[in-house]
Amino acid sequence: MKKMLSLALALCMILAMVSCGQKDDTPNDPNAGQPSQGTQDQDQNKPQKKLTVATVVKAIGSNWFDSMDWEGTKWAEENGADHHYIGPTSMDSAAQLQCLEDAIALQPDVLTVVPIAADACDALLAQARSQGTKVVTHEGTGLTNIDFNVDAFSNEGFGINFADKCNELIGADATYACVVGTLTTPAHMAWSKAFFAHANANYPNMTCANDLDGGEIVPLEGGANSDTSYTMAKQFLQAHPELDVFYVCSSSCVAGVCRAIEELGLGESVKVLAVGTASGQKTYYESGTIVYGAMWYPGAAQYACYEVGKRLIEGKTISTGDDLGFEGYHSITVDGTNIYGNAWLDITLDNLAEMCEVL
């Protein structure tokens, strides 16, 4: 009986102690029900959603566009993202549109495209934006279904520069023709129109040999490769023996135009102002057929495009003076949906070796 009484008393004491402990912890602790500091730190350090980013170029397989893969990969590694590099094997609008559809099907967080056919790409980009994708184009001036377009420089300034170079190197009375990849390529058309307008306003004796439509230049289409541009240039030279210079806006067309000039024995009288890589056109600088060129590093634009998309996802604004983290884009200019860097590079015979190291 005594043992039973002792056990009962002990049990009562234990229950009382447990009750008191619970009572003391709950009402007087100001942090009751709140996560500990350690838990808060763990929440803050949780990895963010891994971004999926994709870019669709005009054609894969050349250093010009493949540089966008190189720097896109670098950006993705720095930001813990999955990067997809997509494009046709040749510069074909229909094939690019299929590649763009494939990219949109990935439901990327950020999508970059370098359009061939502007209107057709624009229509597909509406679908991308409707699923929440941030769309940042390159060479996409004038597209509407985008968040921003990133270019290395002002398209107008680039075209004006070539008109000034034509005056300086060929002469104020030069007869010229402008060549684009296609008439639907926004950047090429913008450069040609700026060249034409600036030449008309400042060099009245300079003559455009292109067909004109109501005072607007209609450039020659060089097509997707050097064979097409070679045939076009050869036929045009035979029809226009007065021509002094081609302004070639498409890097894919430069070699074909130069080959036509040299095969016709016109290397001394007909010159080329070229857009494109120094390394890819080295032979024609050395022969003197190209007297001046300019390029940019497309990979830098790709890095900047992805950075813009990421900041938009984070709810940040993009403003003039912002630094997008790559040479040429450390202080950007924002004009509506267009973002311009300060990134064009002049190419002459004097700096050819240096520029060949760039691209």
Protein Blocks (a to p, Z undefined) as FASTA:
>chain_A
ZZmmmmmmmmmmmmmmmmmmmmmmmmmmmkgoiacfklmmmmmmpccdddddddddfbeh
iaklmmmmmmmmmmmmmnopacdddddfbdcfklmmmmmmmmmmnopabdcdddfblmlm
mmmmmmmmmnopacddehighiabbfbdcdfbdfklmmmmmmmmmmmmnopkbccddddf
bfklmklmmmmmmmmmmmmmmmmmbccfbdceehiacdddebjbfklmmmmmmmmmmmmm
mbfbdcdfbfklmmmmmmmmmmnopmmmpccddeddfklmmmmmmnomambdcdddfklm
mmmmmmmmmmmmnopacdehiaehiahilpccdehjaccddfbccddfklmmmmmmmZZ
